Amino acid sequence: MNSTPEEEKNDAREERPERESESISRRDMLKLTTIAGTGVVLGMSGMATLMSLKRADPGPGSGMSATKPQAGASDAIPFYGPQQAGIVTPQQSYVCFAAFDILHQDAGQLLKLLQEWSAASAVMTAGKPLREGGDVTSPPTDTGETKGLSPSNLTLTFGFGPTLFQSNGKDRFGLASEQPAELSDIPPMPGDRLDPQWCGGDIGVQACADDPGVAFHAIRNLAKASKGTAGIRWVQSGYIGAPDGQTPRNLFGFKDGTANRELDSDAARSQHVWVSSSDAPAWMANGTYLVARKIRMFLEPWDRATLAEQEITFGRLKESGAPFGKKNEFDPAPLSQFPASSHVWLARSAGTKMLRRAYSYVEGIDAGTGGWDAGLFFISFQRSVKQQFIPMLSLLAKLDALNKFTSHVSSAVFACPPGAGEGGFVGETLFRSGNR
């Protein structure tokens, strides 16, 4: 039977609430825009996942809050402490990493910048705006896009690159004598396709949070505060997805970071992660060295490989993450159980350990090849770059069966000093050395 115009209007009114409850909100769309703006392009599948999560939010009367907790909630990680947060902190879901170049040669301005950045970091990790109110004729201090959100376990980790100490043989800030022997660029490796614009940096800042907008907000506001003093050299965003307590999977579908469990104890971290007071230079005690490598993954040829080829290449079972001959991810296995030239066999045969903190990235389609521009933003922390990271990378670069599916496109090394005391600043031990 045909409906009258008035009946059609009534039907539309009855259907509208259901369609509106299923639609993505303006706030959620802003979040998706933030993700895309920081370099994490999710594509249709990723956007569908986020939208499905939105639809799964409990509604009114469910007994559960459908909104994030307000700022000042329990998910705040203190900025101040003997060691910087964001290293052994349980890995958050998102990263926004920025490398900055200092735009001047004035040690006093550099010192002031580190003081201002540290003070701002303490405020932002607490989930508070940098400053409220003020003169309406001037730009706001805080950009404001995270107002009302929780701290989301935000951490900010700072590191100093080799060029902060000297560049082209020049002592830029009177700090050259304090440059650690560990702090130098990774030597060229077979198969590297490094883009200089995506390598190095005077200062590296790792912002991690359980909300991508919170991580980006932190980097954005540090950049805003440093205008005229420091400029961003490159930025990389990434994400992980894993049920609580489980090892995340990379874009090849394999668990990534299984070996981190071996560094759960304070004793293991003291041996493999934290710089000791007996190491040189003294100002790095309780610090660590950060290596960042952006690794492009060739997803199309990998997706055409058989499951058997993928597992032999990686060196573990894809479903469980178990080593060959075992059933569970964390079952011990001798090197003889791993396939020769597999990624895991080579990484373990190097005999070194480091704390991995990697994130996947997806940046859309490569205009030149038509393939996915996606991969792994690898971050590791170690007590010695020369004794831990470089030996492992050298073996992998020469022999790893995974090399035909990957290519390293960026590289950076940073010396992460110890944490700051209340009211102090990151890098204070460096500036105090030699009575600077």
VMD Tcl script that draws the C-alpha trace (Angstrom):
set ca {
  {0.00 0.00 0.00}
  {1.34 3.46 -0.84}
  {2.07 5.81 2.10}
  {0.80 9.34 2.35}
  {3.33 12.21 2.62}
  {2.38 12.68 6.27}
  {2.96 8.97 7.05}
  {6.39 9.12 5.38}
  {7.32 12.08 7.59}
  {6.28 10.17 10.72}
  {8.30 7.11 9.60}
  {11.34 9.31 9.09}
  {10.98 10.76 12.57}
  {10.81 7.26 14.07}
  {13.90 6.04 12.18}
  {16.07 9.09 12.77}
  {17.09 8.36 16.42}
  {18.42 4.91 15.45}
  {20.47 6.26 12.55}
  {21.85 9.04 14.73}
  {22.87 6.62 17.49}
  {24.82 4.56 14.96}
  {26.56 7.46 13.29}
  {30.04 8.60 14.27}
  {30.02 11.76 16.39}
  {31.74 15.02 15.56}
  {34.21 14.40 18.39}
  {35.08 10.97 16.98}
  {35.57 12.43 13.52}
  {37.95 14.98 15.03}
  {39.89 12.11 16.55}
  {40.10 10.38 13.17}
  {41.27 13.65 11.65}
  {43.94 13.95 14.33}
  {45.16 10.44 13.54}
  {45.40 11.19 9.84}
  {47.08 14.52 10.53}
  {49.86 12.87 12.53}
  {50.69 10.41 9.78}
  {48.58 7.44 10.84}
  {46.29 6.84 7.87}
  {44.05 3.98 8.89}
  {42.38 3.19 5.60}
  {38.88 1.79 5.37}
  {39.53 -1.24 7.59}
  {41.07 0.83 10.38}
  {38.30 3.43 10.23}
  {35.70 0.70 10.32}
  {37.32 -0.69 13.47}
  {37.20 2.68 15.21}
  {33.60 3.22 14.16}
  {32.64 -0.24 15.40}
  {34.24 0.57 18.76}
  {32.15 3.73 18.90}
  {28.98 1.78 18.25}
  {29.93 -0.66 21.01}
  {30.12 2.13 23.61}
  {27.57 1.58 26.39}
  {24.62 3.91 26.14}
  {22.64 5.76 28.76}
  {21.31 3.54 31.51}
  {23.86 0.81 30.91}
  {25.54 1.37 34.26}
  {28.82 2.25 32.55}
  {30.17 5.61 31.42}
  {30.37 6.02 27.66}
  {32.89 8.86 27.91}
  {36.56 9.01 28.82}
  {37.46 9.95 32.39}
  {38.17 13.61 32.94}
  {41.63 15.10 33.36}
  {43.11 14.35 36.76}
  {42.00 10.71 36.67}
  {44.27 7.84 37.66}
  {45.83 7.37 34.20}
  {48.52 10.00 34.79}
  {52.19 9.01 34.81}
  {54.49 11.45 36.66}
  {57.03 13.24 34.50}
  {59.58 13.69 37.28}
  {61.63 10.77 38.57}
  {65.12 9.23 38.66}
  {64.60 7.74 35.19}
  {62.56 9.09 32.33}
  {59.09 7.67 31.82}
  {58.20 6.07 28.48}
  {61.07 3.56 28.54}
  {60.13 0.72 30.89}
  {56.60 2.14 31.24}
  {54.04 -0.40 29.94}
  {53.71 0.38 26.25}
  {50.85 2.71 25.37}
  {48.74 2.30 22.24}
  {50.05 5.29 20.28}
  {53.29 7.13 19.65}
  {54.09 10.50 18.13}
  {57.86 10.85 17.78}
  {59.51 14.09 16.71}
  {63.12 14.95 15.97}
  {63.97 18.62 16.46}
  {66.87 20.68 15.16}
  {68.14 23.62 17.24}
  {68.13 26.77 15.13}
  {70.89 28.71 16.89}
  {74.28 28.26 18.60}
  {73.41 29.79 21.98}
  {73.88 27.40 24.93}
  {71.82 29.70 27.16}
  {68.81 29.48 24.86}
  {69.19 25.70 24.65}
  {69.21 25.46 28.44}
  {66.10 27.66 28.65}
  {64.31 25.52 26.05}
  {64.97 22.32 28.00}
  {63.69 23.98 31.17}
  {60.52 25.18 29.45}
  {59.94 21.83 27.75}
  {60.34 19.95 31.04}
  {57.93 22.24 32.89}
  {55.38 21.91 30.06}
  {55.81 18.13 30.00}
  {55.05 17.86 33.71}
  {51.81 19.80 33.17}
  {50.71 17.85 30.09}
  {51.43 14.40 31.56}
  {49.19 15.40 34.46}
  {46.40 16.05 31.96}
  {46.29 19.79 32.57}
  {46.31 22.67 30.07}
  {49.56 24.60 29.87}
  {47.88 27.83 30.91}
  {44.29 29.03 31.01}
  {42.94 32.55 30.69}
  {45.29 35.34 29.71}
  {45.10 38.10 27.17}
  {42.46 37.37 24.52}
  {44.44 39.45 22.03}
  {47.33 36.96 22.19}
  {47.45 33.32 21.00}
  {46.51 30.82 23.74}
  {49.44 29.03 25.37}
  {47.76 25.64 25.01}
  {46.31 24.61 21.64}
  {43.28 23.25 23.50}
  {42.26 20.17 21.53}
  {42.61 17.81 24.52}
  {40.71 19.91 27.04}
  {38.49 17.63 29.09}
  {40.33 14.45 28.11}
  {42.15 12.27 30.60}
  {45.99 12.16 30.67}
  {45.74 8.82 28.79}
  {49.01 7.60 30.36}
  {50.95 10.23 28.43}
  {54.73 10.02 28.72}
  {57.35 12.30 27.19}
  {60.88 10.96 26.73}
  {63.76 13.19 25.59}
  {67.04 12.25 23.94}
  {70.04 14.14 22.58}
  {71.38 13.36 19.12}
  {75.06 13.40 18.06}
  {74.67 16.74 16.28}
  {73.68 18.48 19.50}
  {77.25 17.99 20.68}
  {79.09 18.64 17.43}
  {78.26 19.00 13.77}
  {80.77 19.00 10.92}
  {83.53 19.02 13.50}
  {82.16 22.13 15.26}
  {81.46 22.25 18.99}
  {78.07 23.96 18.80}
  {77.25 24.55 22.48}
  {80.47 23.76 24.32}
  {79.23 20.21 24.94}
  {81.51 18.24 22.61}
  {83.71 16.96 25.43}
  {80.63 15.37 27.03}
  {79.47 13.45 23.95}
  {79.17 9.76 24.84}
  {81.27 7.36 22.80}
  {78.06 5.37 22.26}
  {76.37 8.33 20.58}
  {77.08 8.21 16.86}
  {75.12 7.42 13.74}
  {74.51 3.75 12.95}
  {77.04 2.73 10.28}
  {75.65 2.00 6.78}
  {74.09 -1.44 6.47}
  {73.47 -3.62 3.40}
  {70.04 -2.89 1.95}
  {69.62 0.49 3.66}
  {67.58 3.04 1.71}
  {67.87 5.86 4.20}
  {66.32 9.22 3.41}
  {68.47 11.97 5.02}
  {65.36 14.06 5.70}
  {64.08 11.25 7.94}
  {67.36 10.64 9.80}
  {69.05 12.18 12.82}
  {68.02 15.24 14.77}
  {69.50 17.33 17.59}
  {66.80 16.34 20.10}
  {64.35 13.44 19.89}
  {61.04 13.52 21.77}
  {58.92 10.40 22.13}
  {55.30 11.07 23.14}
  {53.32 7.93 23.98}
  {49.70 7.79 25.11}
  {46.56 5.69 24.96}
  {44.87 8.41 22.90}
  {46.47 9.48 19.59}
  {45.25 13.04 20.00}
  {46.91 13.35 23.42}
  {50.27 12.17 22.01}
  {50.05 14.58 19.06}
  {48.93 17.44 21.32}
  {52.09 17.04 23.41}
  {54.42 17.25 20.41}
  {52.41 20.08 18.87}
  {52.62 22.19 22.02}
  {56.34 21.57 22.50}
  {56.90 22.66 18.90}
  {54.73 25.73 19.46}
  {56.68 26.67 22.59}
  {60.01 26.29 20.78}
  {59.23 28.58 17.86}
  {62.38 30.40 16.78}
  {64.56 28.16 18.96}
  {63.95 24.68 17.56}
  {62.23 23.34 14.46}
  {60.84 19.90 13.69}
  {63.07 17.84 11.41}
  {60.73 14.86 11.09}
  {57.71 13.34 12.82}
  {56.54 9.74 12.91}
  {53.31 8.40 14.39}
  {52.41 4.80 15.05}
  {50.06 2.47 16.86}
  {49.85 -1.00 18.35}
  {46.88 -3.22 19.00}
  {46.92 -6.07 21.49}
  {44.70 -7.40 24.27}
  {45.95 -6.44 27.72}
  {49.04 -8.37 28.71}
  {49.62 -9.87 25.28}
  {52.43 -9.19 22.82}
  {51.40 -6.84 19.99}
  {51.49 -8.07 16.40}
  {53.22 -6.27 13.56}
  {51.71 -5.75 10.10}
  {53.05 -9.13 8.99}
  {50.72 -10.65 11.59}
  {53.49 -11.94 13.88}
  {53.98 -11.11 17.54}
  {56.60 -8.41 17.97}
  {58.44 -7.98 21.27}
  {58.28 -11.47 22.78}
  {61.85 -11.14 24.07}
  {60.92 -8.11 26.21}
  {59.76 -10.49 28.94}
  {63.44 -11.33 29.53}
  {63.93 -7.73 30.70}
  {61.08 -7.59 33.20}
  {63.31 -7.64 36.28}
  {65.23 -4.69 37.71}
  {68.43 -6.73 37.55}
  {67.99 -7.42 33.82}
  {67.21 -3.78 33.11}
  {70.26 -2.64 35.05}
  {72.38 -4.96 32.94}
  {70.87 -4.27 29.51}
  {68.88 -0.98 29.57}
  {70.13 1.55 32.11}
  {73.52 3.25 31.95}
  {75.49 2.60 35.13}
  {77.29 5.17 37.26}
  {80.49 3.35 36.29}
  {79.88 4.03 32.60}
  {81.12 7.17 30.89}
  {80.07 9.92 30.77}
  {78.88 10.34 34.35}
  {75.93 12.57 33.39}
  {74.27 9.61 31.61}
  {73.92 7.48 34.77}
  {70.33 6.19 35.00}
  {69.84 7.11 31.36}
  {69.77 4.92 28.25}
  {70.34 5.03 24.49}
  {67.45 5.13 22.05}
  {67.66 3.82 18.50}
  {64.85 4.57 16.05}
  {64.58 2.85 12.66}
  {61.68 3.25 10.26}
  {61.28 -0.06 8.43}
  {59.15 -0.19 5.31}
  {57.27 -3.49 4.98}
  {56.37 -4.76 1.53}
  {52.93 -6.06 2.38}
  {51.83 -7.22 -1.08}
  {54.59 -9.84 -1.65}
  {54.32 -10.90 1.98}
  {50.58 -11.46 1.63}
  {51.27 -13.73 -1.37}
  {53.71 -15.90 0.59}
  {52.46 -19.21 1.98}
  {52.01 -19.63 5.72}
  {54.91 -22.07 5.79}
  {57.20 -19.54 4.06}
  {56.13 -16.78 6.43}
  {56.82 -18.90 9.51}
  {60.20 -20.09 8.22}
  {61.15 -16.51 7.38}
  {60.16 -15.14 10.75}
  {61.20 -18.14 12.85}
  {58.03 -18.57 14.90}
  {54.54 -19.96 14.47}
  {52.19 -17.22 13.35}
  {49.13 -18.13 15.39}
  {50.70 -18.80 18.80}
  {54.03 -17.04 18.47}
  {55.73 -20.20 19.74}
  {59.24 -21.12 18.56}
  {59.52 -24.09 16.24}
  {59.05 -27.34 18.10}
  {57.12 -25.68 20.96}
  {53.48 -24.84 21.70}
  {53.53 -21.54 23.58}
  {54.99 -18.13 22.81}
  {57.31 -18.01 25.82}
  {58.48 -21.63 25.73}
  {62.28 -21.76 25.75}
  {63.92 -23.24 22.68}
  {67.56 -23.74 21.71}
  {68.83 -21.95 18.62}
  {68.92 -25.26 16.79}
  {65.12 -25.30 16.81}
  {64.87 -22.10 14.76}
  {65.13 -22.25 10.95}
  {68.52 -21.13 9.64}
  {68.57 -17.48 8.46}
  {65.20 -16.82 10.12}
  {64.73 -13.41 11.69}
  {64.47 -14.76 15.25}
  {67.46 -17.11 14.88}
  {69.74 -14.28 13.75}
  {68.47 -11.82 16.36}
  {69.10 -14.33 19.13}
  {72.42 -15.59 17.80}
  {73.83 -12.08 18.17}
  {73.80 -12.76 21.92}
  {72.50 -9.33 22.89}
  {69.33 -8.09 24.56}
  {67.52 -4.77 24.30}
  {64.13 -3.37 25.21}
  {61.94 -3.11 22.12}
  {59.15 -0.55 21.88}
  {57.99 -0.75 18.26}
  {54.85 0.65 16.64}
  {53.18 -0.05 13.31}
  {52.60 2.78 10.88}
  {50.34 3.14 7.83}
  {50.70 6.21 5.62}
  {48.45 5.35 2.71}
  {49.58 4.33 -0.77}
  {52.98 4.96 -2.31}
  {52.27 7.13 -5.36}
  {55.29 5.71 -7.16}
  {54.60 2.00 -6.72}
  {50.89 1.86 -5.96}
  {51.68 -0.34 -2.96}
  {51.07 0.24 0.71}
  {53.35 2.76 2.42}
  {53.39 0.96 5.74}
  {55.69 -0.80 8.13}
  {57.28 -0.74 11.56}
  {58.61 2.23 13.48}
  {61.21 0.33 15.50}
  {62.38 1.84 18.78}
  {64.78 0.15 21.15}
  {66.45 1.16 24.40}
  {69.83 -0.26 25.41}
  {72.77 0.42 27.67}
  {75.22 0.23 24.76}
  {74.45 0.89 21.10}
  {77.84 -0.47 20.01}
  {77.71 -3.68 22.02}
  {74.00 -4.46 21.80}
  {72.25 -2.91 18.82}
  {74.90 -2.74 16.09}
  {76.03 -6.41 16.36}
  {72.43 -7.58 16.04}
  {71.60 -5.24 13.15}
  {74.78 -6.23 11.30}
  {73.80 -9.89 11.33}
  {70.22 -9.17 10.30}
  {71.24 -6.81 7.49}
  {73.49 -9.43 5.91}
  {71.59 -12.68 6.39}
  {67.98 -12.13 7.49}
  {65.45 -13.94 5.29}
  {63.05 -11.11 6.14}
  {65.14 -8.61 4.16}
  {63.38 -9.33 0.88}
  {60.16 -8.11 2.50}
  {61.55 -5.01 4.25}
  {63.72 -1.93 3.77}
  {65.12 0.49 6.36}
  {64.31 4.07 5.33}
  {65.29 6.15 8.37}
  {67.67 5.95 11.31}
  {68.41 7.99 14.42}
  {70.25 7.58 17.71}
  {69.67 9.59 20.89}
  {71.22 9.65 24.35}
  {68.35 9.77 26.83}
  {69.61 11.35 30.08}
  {68.22 10.39 33.49}
  {64.93 11.78 34.65}
  {64.47 15.18 36.22}
  {63.83 15.92 39.86}
  {60.77 17.90 40.89}
  {61.19 21.39 39.47}
  {64.31 20.39 37.53}
  {64.69 19.66 33.83}
  {65.77 16.84 31.56}
  {69.43 17.26 30.68}
  {70.28 19.00 33.93}
  {73.07 16.49 34.64}
  {74.67 17.36 31.29}
  {74.64 21.08 31.92}
  {75.94 20.63 35.46}
  {78.92 18.59 34.29}
  {81.97 20.80 34.04}
  {80.08 23.47 36.08}
  {78.29 24.85 33.03}
}
mol new
graphics top color blue
foreach p $ca { graphics top sphere $p radius 0.5 }
foreach p [lrange $ca 0 end-1] q [lrange $ca 1 end] { graphics top cylinder $p $q radius 0.2 }
display resetview
